[in-house]
Amino acid sequence: MIKSCVIGWPIRHSRSPIIHGYWLKKYKIDGSYDRKPVEPNALQDFIAGLTSAGFTGCNVTIPHKEAVFDLVKADDDTTRRIGAVNTVYVRDGLTHGTNTDGEGFIRSLLQSAPDFSIVHKRVMVLGAGGAALAIVNALLEQGAREVAVANRTIERAVDLRSRFGNRITPISWEKIADNLSECSLLVNTTSLGMTGQPELDLDLRRLSDRAVVSDIVYTPLRTQLLKNAADRGNTVVEGLGMLLHQAVRGFSLWFGTIPEVTPELYDIVARDIDPAHQ
């Protein structure tokens, strides 16, 4: 049996076992995928003992993505540029790390807004944490003209400019609304709006009704930000799509099959989040 898992602290909220369990069953693979709670002070030992514990790899979630980067061989330029790992896999006795968050975001974006092009557009990203690193990098790779990054601690946004170059414009949190008028894509990467967290209080009146609005939060399925954007006619991209699409490459690396993100899978995970989902 091929074994993989997802690690984090806490980890009980993760829907990844539903996703990978669906694919294991669909493709008739003799494998397993479980949640593994790993405290920060136990992280190094867990990664070092991954193979001896019988795992071919694992997903990495909050708060371990940046710490795991230092514990594995990051052998692709994108992961090295981001400095964070969400997917670990073992090859020839070496433990490798990669990051699939950016590609997951782009695939979800283009699935929900197939006519949208990032090339030469101005984008605003809210937040400057691990997910923002991957998404900003992906947006730049896709040809964005400028990525304005707003963060409650502006020093983190300035750090992204140092990392990615002069196409990054740091914005203070208080100036978000003032900078929306030329924005073609707005992305929330913070936890604001998540179930149990404060709402993202944002005035969208200066945002073009042709702009796309995306939120990587997926509990609830549609955040208040997305509801407000949809009410004014904007195309919106829910966070669950990113979760599903970022899982594809990891499954392929561990189990040897490239899986498909289907409407059936979306509905299964969506109903686990919200039983009223139709």
Order of alpha helices (4+ residues) and beta strands (2+ residues): beta-alpha-beta-alpha-beta-alpha-beta-alpha-beta-beta-alpha-beta-alpha-beta-alpha-beta-beta-beta-alpha-beta-alpha-alpha
